[in-house]
Amino acid sequence: MRPEWVLIGVTFLWGGTFLAVQTALTWSGPLFFVGLRFALAAICLGVIAGRRMLRLTLTEIRAGSWIGLAIALGYGMQTVGLQSIASSKSAFITALYVPLVPILQWIFLGRPPGPLTWLGVGFATLGLMLIAGPEAGGVGFSPGELITILSVFAIAGEVILISRFAQQVDAARVTVVQLAVASLLAFTAMGASGEAVPAWDWRILAFAGALGLASAAIQLAMNWAQRSVTATRSTLIYAGEPVWAAIIGRLAGEVLALSAVIGGGLIVLGMVLGEWPARRRPGRLVE
C-alpha cells in the first residue's frame, strides 16, 4: 500500500477523534483521559511489537521521548480546549499546524519557506480570526481557543520530530516509547494542575480504549509512512483532517456560523497553499 494512502486513512481517524474525546470529557478530566488513552495505546502496541522491544536502542528512546513530549503538550492542551469549544472548531484551529510546519523548519532547520507558504499563512491567519471568539466572527479568543492555538505549536513540532528521526528508528519501537512518555507526562501533569482522578465509569475505559487503539494506529502509521513521505507533503495530506472532523461534527448535531465555516475554508486553503511548493519542483520527481 502506498504510504500516501495510509496517511489519508490517518486523517479520517484523526478527524473522528475530536468528537469522541469531547464526549469522553463528560466523565473524565482532560489530563487523566489523555494519560489513560496513551497508556492503553502503548500497552496494546507493545504487546503487538513483542520481542522486537528487546532491541530498543538509545536513539529510539531519545527520539521517542522528544516526540512523546510534543504529543503530551499538543494533545493535552487540545483536550483541555475541547472542554469549552466545539469539536469542529477545535479541528480547524488545530489545522493551523500545517502552514506552521515549514516556518518552524525555517527557524530551526534553516529551510526557508517559499512565497506560497507565506500566502498560505496569511489565509490561515484570516481564517483563524473568522473562526475565533465566543461567537464566530469575533476578534477575540476564548480561553479554550487560546489553549488550542498553543497546542498547534506542539503538534507542528511532533510532525517535524517524526520526520527528523524516521530514518534512524524502528517505527513500532519508537511509537511505543513516544506513547508511553506522553502518557507518563499527562498523568504527572495532573498533580501540577490539581486535576483529580475521576470516579470509575466504564465509559471512560471504553472511550480511552477505542481512542488508544486509534492513537496506536495513527502514530505507527505516521512513523512508518513518513519514512518515505516528506514532512511537507505529509502535512498537505493532513489538510483533510479538519474537513472530516467538521463532517462528523455536523452529523452529530454541531452547527458553526457561516463566518466560522468560511474561516475554516480559509484555513484549509492556507494549508494547501502552504505546502503546494513541496509537491512539484523543477528538475525533481514528485516528492
C-alpha positions in Angstrom: 0.0 0.0 0.0 1.3 3.5 -0.9 2.3 5.5 2.2 0.2 8.5 1.0 -3.0 6.3 1.2 -2.0 5.3 4.7 -1.7 9.0 5.7 -5.1 9.7 4.1 -6.6 7.0 6.4 -4.8 8.7 9.3 -6.6 12.0 8.6 -10.0 10.2 8.7 -9.3 8.6 12.0 -7.8 11.8 13.3 -10.8 13.8 12.3 -13.1 11.5 14.2 -11.2 11.6 17.4 -12.2 15.3 18.2 -15.8 14.5 18.8 -15.0 11.2 20.6 -12.6 13.0 23.0 -15.1 15.8 23.7 -17.8 13.2 24.5 -15.4 11.4 26.9 -14.8 14.6 28.8 -18.3 14.3 30.1 -17.0 11.7 32.6 -13.2 12.4 32.8 -10.8 15.2 33.3 -8.7 16.1 30.3 -5.2 15.1 31.5 -6.4 11.8 33.1 -8.1 10.9 29.8 -5.0 11.8 27.7 -2.8 9.7 30.1 -5.2 6.7 30.0 -5.7 6.9 26.3 -2.0 6.8 25.5 -1.2 4.3 28.2 -3.6 1.8 26.7 -2.2 2.6 23.2 1.4 1.9 24.4 0.4 -1.4 26.1 -1.5 -2.5 23.0 1.3 -1.7 20.6 3.9 -3.0 23.0 2.1 -6.4 23.0 2.0 -6.4 19.2 5.7 -5.5 19.0 6.5 -8.3 21.4 10.2 -9.3 21.4 11.1 -6.5 19.0 11.1 -4.2 22.1 14.1 -6.1 23.4 16.2 -4.4 20.6 15.2 -0.9 21.7 18.1 1.5 21.1 19.2 4.7 22.9 18.4 6.6 19.7 14.8 5.3 19.8 14.5 6.2 23.5 15.7 9.7 22.8 13.6 10.1 19.7 10.5 8.7 21.4 11.0 10.9 24.4 11.1 14.1 22.4 8.2 13.1 20.2 6.3 11.9 23.4 6.8 15.4 24.9 5.4 17.0 21.8 2.4 14.6 21.9 1.7 15.3 25.6 1.8 19.0 25.1 -0.2 19.0 21.9 -2.9 16.5 22.9 -3.0 17.7 26.5 -3.8 21.4 25.6 -6.1 20.4 22.7 -8.1 18.2 25.1 -8.4 21.0 27.7 -9.6 23.3 24.9 -12.3 20.7 23.9 -14.0 21.3 27.2 -15.3 24.6 26.1 -15.3 24.8 22.2 -16.9 22.7 19.5 -15.0 19.7 18.2 -15.2 21.1 14.6 -13.8 24.5 15.7 -11.0 22.7 17.6 -10.2 20.7 14.4 -10.0 23.8 12.2 -7.8 25.7 14.8 -5.6 22.6 15.1 -5.1 22.6 11.3 -3.0 25.7 11.6 -0.1 23.4 12.4 0.2 22.7 8.7 1.4 26.1 7.5 3.3 26.4 10.7 5.5 23.3 9.9 7.6 25.0 7.1 8.0 28.1 9.2 9.4 26.1 12.1 11.6 24.2 9.7 13.0 27.5 8.5 13.6 28.7 12.1 15.2 25.5 13.5 16.5 23.7 10.4 17.4 26.6 8.1 15.0 25.7 5.3 13.3 28.9 4.1 9.6 28.6 3.0 8.5 29.7 -0.5 6.2 32.7 -1.3 3.1 30.5 -1.4 3.8 29.4 2.2 3.6 32.9 3.4 0.4 33.4 1.4 -1.0 30.3 3.0 -0.1 31.6 6.4 -1.9 34.8 5.6 -5.1 32.9 4.6 -4.9 30.6 7.6 -4.5 33.6 10.0 -7.5 35.3 8.4 -9.5 32.1 8.7 -8.5 31.9 12.4 -9.8 35.4 13.1 -13.1 34.5 11.5 -13.5 31.3 13.4 -12.4 32.8 16.7 -14.3 34.4 19.6 -17.2 33.3 21.7 -19.3 33.7 18.6 -17.8 33.2 15.1 -16.7 36.4 13.5 -15.4 37.9 16.8 -11.9 39.4 17.1 -11.0 37.9 20.5 -10.1 34.4 21.6 -11.9 32.5 24.3 -9.7 30.6 26.8 -10.5 27.3 25.0 -9.4 28.8 21.7 -6.2 30.2 23.1 -5.0 26.9 24.6 -5.9 25.1 21.4 -3.8 27.7 19.4 -0.9 26.9 21.8 -1.3 23.2 21.1 -0.7 23.8 17.4 2.9 24.6 18.0 3.5 21.3 19.8 1.6 19.3 17.1 3.8 21.0 14.4 6.8 20.1 16.4 5.6 16.5 16.5 5.4 16.3 12.7 8.9 17.7 12.4 10.4 15.4 15.0 8.9 12.3 13.4 10.5 13.2 10.1 13.7 14.1 11.8 14.1 10.7 13.3 12.2 8.5 10.9 15.2 7.1 9.1 17.1 6.2 12.3 14.5 4.2 14.3 12.2 1.2 14.1 8.6 2.6 13.7 7.0 0.2 16.1 9.6 0.5 18.9 9.7 4.3 18.8 5.9 4.5 18.7 5.7 2.5 21.9 8.2 4.8 23.6 6.5 8.1 22.5 3.1 6.8 23.6 4.4 5.7 27.0 6.2 9.0 27.5 3.1 11.0 26.5 1.0 9.0 29.0 3.5 9.4 31.8 3.8 13.2 31.3 0.0 13.6 31.2 -0.5 11.7 34.4 2.3 13.7 36.0 0.8 17.0 34.9 -2.4 16.1 36.8 -0.7 16.8 40.1 0.6 20.2 39.0 -2.8 21.2 37.6 -4.8 19.9 40.5 -6.9 17.6 38.4 -8.4 14.7 40.4 -8.8 11.1 39.3 -12.4 10.7 38.1 -14.9 8.4 39.7 -15.0 5.0 38.0 -17.1 4.9 34.9 -16.9 2.1 32.3 -17.5 4.7 29.6 -14.1 6.3 30.3 -12.4 3.0 29.8 -14.4 2.3 26.7 -13.6 5.6 25.0 -10.0 5.5 26.2 -9.6 2.0 24.8 -11.1 2.8 21.4 -9.1 6.1 21.1 -6.0 4.3 22.4 -6.2 1.8 19.6 -6.8 4.7 17.1 -3.8 6.5 18.6 -1.6 3.5 18.3 -2.6 3.0 14.6 -2.2 6.7 13.9 1.2 7.1 15.5 2.5 3.8 14.0 1.2 4.8 10.5 2.8 8.3 10.8 6.2 6.8 11.8 6.1 4.2 9.0 4.7 6.5 6.2 6.9 9.5 6.9 10.0 7.3 6.3 9.2 7.9 2.6 6.9 10.9 2.6 8.4 14.2 3.4 7.1 16.3 6.3 5.8 19.0 4.0 3.9 16.6 1.8 2.6 14.7 4.8 1.1 18.0 6.2 -0.5 18.6 2.8 -2.3 15.3 3.1 -3.2 16.1 6.7 -5.3 19.0 5.3 -8.2 16.6 5.1 -8.3 16.2 8.9 -10.5 19.2 9.8 -12.8 18.6 6.9 -13.5 15.1 8.2 -13.9 16.5 11.8 -16.4 19.1 10.5 -18.4 16.5 8.6 -18.5 14.2 11.7 -19.3 17.1 14.0 -22.2 18.2 11.7 -23.6 14.7 11.6 -23.6 14.7 15.4 -25.5 18.0 15.5 -22.8 20.7 15.8 -23.6 23.9 13.9 -21.0 26.5 13.1 -21.9 30.0 12.0 -21.4 30.9 8.3 -18.4 33.1 9.1 -16.8 30.2 11.0 -17.3 27.9 8.1 -15.7 30.5 5.8 -12.9 30.8 8.3 -12.4 27.0 8.3 -12.3 27.0 4.5 -9.6 29.7 4.5 -7.6 27.7 7.0 -7.8 24.6 4.7 -6.8 26.8 1.7 -3.9 28.2 3.7 -2.8 24.6 4.5 -2.9 23.6 0.8 -1.1 26.8 -0.4 1.5 26.5 2.4 2.6 23.0 1.2 1.9 23.3 -2.5 5.6 24.0 -3.4 6.6 20.7 -1.9 4.5 18.8 -4.5 6.5 19.7 -7.6 9.8 21.3 -8.0 11.6 21.9 -11.4 14.0 19.1 -12.2 12.8 16.8 -9.4 10.4 14.0 -9.2 7.2 14.5 -7.2 8.0 14.1 -3.5 
